Amino acid sequence: MKTSIKWDLNNVPDLSGKVIIVTGGNSGLGFHAVKAFANKNAQVIMASRNIKKAEEARQEIHHQIPHAKIDILQLDLTDLESVKNFSVKFKKEYNQLNILLNNAGIMMVPNSKTKDGFEMQLGTNHLGHFALTALLMDVIKSTPKARIVNVSSMAHKMGSIDFSNLQYENGGYSPFKSYCRSKLSNLLFTYELDRYLKANNIDCIALAAHPGVSDTHLFDHIAPKWMMRLLKPLTSLFIQPADMGALPEIRAALDPLAQGADFYGPDGFREMKGYPVKVKSGAKSYNTNDATSLWTYSEITTKLQFQ
């Protein structure tokens, strides 16, 4: 399945006239995706919870790419009201959406809840993006050859779905278990979404990507900063820079040969680092019963439906 082609930013075509949303676009993988799209003349919407940090990120990109067209819209995936407000504001400004890159995510945070009472990692990584995608579906439907890209993780292979305790309502929470579950949910959602798009003859495909092990702020909760600095010589053996980690999601968004339900990740040892290629996700991600159940659960929980 893997190929020897070293796909990089030189493969990014001219994107003039394209409108692209990147959630979590002010830092990490999202920042590099915004930069890559803007460099090729796309109109990019940097969806960010922190407007100040988004402004700083936009200025940094403008310093390197003066012609970059980047709009900032506030989006807090932990608050469904914010997600709804984002979709309303976006639709006032734009009547097309070529690429929705659901990139934002949190990793291994302490047990807490979103503003709507969802377990924080499932709420942010899956339910927030599920709601955003549902609310933008009318614009996506009206845009020929649109794409939706959900960013998962290698950790999905260690995830499990338990609908009797999906948000750890009955205890048993651990930051790692919750993160793995949320990343498995990203893939179950992607594959079910692509089936939905095909069944309804919508000219759009849904794909997924994972960044391998990349140097982003997601590691902030794993160990103190001083420890990470000490371990840097060792971790550099299997951690790649964020700009490399962003390549799988950029390729998923743009590769003309990509098909619905494709999954991209690095081509190196155990997919930890390297150039982006098509990879295969874990067996649990192909469980169609779990996928349809998660879809129904997500609609009920967010009170939003795909129409």
Secondary structure, 3 states (H helix, E strand, C coil): CCCCCCCCHHHCCCCCCCEEEEECCCCHHHHHHHHHHHHCCCEEEEEECCHHHHHHHHHHHHHHCCCCEEEEEECCCCCHHHHHHHHHHHHHHCCCCCEEEECCCCCCCCCCECCCCCEHHHHHHHHHHHHHHHHHHHHHHCCCCEEEEEECCHHHHHCCCCCCCCCCCCCCCCHHHHHHHHHHHHHHHHHHHHHHHHHCCCCEEEEEECCCCECCHHHHHCCCHHHHHHHHHHHCCCCECHHHHCHHHHHHHHCCCCCCCCEEEECCHHHCCCCEEECCCCHHHHCHHHHHHHHHHHHHHHCCCCC
